[in-house]
């Protein structure tokens, strides 16, 4: 059987953005002006972005949600986008993951996050072993934010590595994304997984954290030589097909066979960015589409950059997701 399609499994969560004038001092009260609700998390963002491409690639969702209203909201969204929900595990004894976002309308629009890991923390190797699809690519994310998969494993180092090995043996091409966090866990969790990853798609902060380096200089300028060295190091540790590192200025991709490509993003007009929430997932979705379709590295990076660019014009994680027709029209005019 020739595999076709993409399954994304991992984080599913509800974002409740509560608009307030300012964040109160400890012990004090502030009124909430309005509440905006949407979905987030790696799996939701990547799959919805892929669905909006209208490419016809079969899409499958995997993960754990609670048997509650938020869980039903997740399922309704999956199905309304034409995504197969058969591999979503509904748990009775834990709530769906959510984040309360306190967004200040005054000053510099600072946002403060309160995250409940909920059902996402229960996604285990056992649940993933029950996910069966004819998809070609299995995308897993975010590592470092999936408690069961981030645990130590006596044989593989971490459970996620065991899971990725299992998926490759089942015939999937594996893809992985990480969460950006300030911690020293990157090398411990990510490095053991590298030999079982076909496509590693991460940003420059995550790549640097994995090797313990800053890929920007003191002025914030991207160090291209260091980034190339980092990608080469990640490949040397086992990434099988492609290492892709993205950043606001564009993206870089390199294969173990030595093929490589830099591609600059097209700058957004001053004041045009509404929000960067979900931009990395939008880049990832464009890249997954391209590798699924066997496109060149140059084509892949241009599609991924453009997908991320459209995302910047929306306040939500997927509200700006374009069709493939729109992406190709932009590339023709601007690259």
ABEGO torsion letter per residue (X at the ends): XBBBEBBBBEBBBBBBBBBBABBBBBGBBBBBABBBBBBBEAAAAAAAAAAAAGAGBBBBBBEBBBBBAAAAAAAAAAAAAGBBAAABBBBAABBBBBBBBBBBABEAGBBBBBBBAEAAAABBAAAAAABBBABABBBBOBBGABAAAABBBAAAGBAAAAAAAAAAAAGBBBBBBBBBBBBAAAAAAAAAAAAABABBBBBAAAAAAAAGBBABBAAGBBBAAAAAAAAAAAAAAGBAABBBBBBAAEBBBBBAAGBBBBBBBBBBBBGABABABGAAAAAAAAAAAAAAAGBBAAAAAAAAAAAAAAAAABABAAAABBBAAAAAAAAAAAX
